Amino acid sequence: MLAGLPAGCGAGAVQVPDTSPDPAAARLCAGLRLPARVHGQERRDVEPESPRTAAWGTPAIALRCGVPRPPLLRPTSQLVTVNGVNWFPQPPGRPVTFTAVGRQAYVEVTVPPRYHPAGDVLVELGDAIKTTVPELPEGRI
């Protein structure tokens, strides 16, 4: 999950920790064509600058591509499917972070409560993920 996201208003860059994916995932993440607006919120600068991270709005909706496989993800985990992308919500019951799973790179999206229902955000980001990050073979998450 993300740390260091500012909770209040203000200009300036959002702190979004960078990722360290393997070279194949890094190439996929670099190819993500993310929207300028998500849930009506403008895209913001991120620190450190990285092609694998993005943020929108205040408080920030934050995306990180190339994160590690979520440690609590199991074959029996409850997933949420939104427009063909499977998401692993954490924490269970009150998700704040959703990780796109079953793809050749894991993509994590943190959605502050202000933007709920989070599904709207996942719909807007799902197309970029589907068109850029291929699915894993069936049955793999």
Secondary structure, DSSP 8 states (H G I E B T S, - for coil): -------S---S-EE-------HHHHHHHHT----SEETTEEEE-EES--TTEEEETTTTEEEEEEE---TT--TT---EEETTEEEEEESTTS-SEEEEESBSSEEEEE--GGG-SHHHHHHHHHHHHHHHS-B-STT--
